[in-house]
Amino acid sequence: MRRVGSSLWRRSRIEEVMGHRIAEPRPTLWAVFWIMVYLILPVLAVGTLIDWLVQWATGYCVGLWCLF
């Protein structure tokens, strides 16, 4: 019986095609760039918008920049 999740952290065998070893996939600079564009920047933009709306509605600054 196979345990659930046991193969998640186990490294698989190095695959070979016609005697050549295939390199494992790894994050590239382009991947980091697109993660920032599609994940990090929208989260920061929404957070900034919410902070601005709260400040506009209540008159209190609740943003991170208020600490400085």
GIBELWO-V211558 format. One record per helix or strand of 2 or more residues. SS is the DSSP state (H for helix, E for strand). FROM is the first residue (numbers start at 1). TO is the last residue. If there is no record, write none. Layout:
SS,FROM,TO
SS,FROM,TO
//
This chain:
E,16,17
E,20,21
H,29,58
H,64,67
//
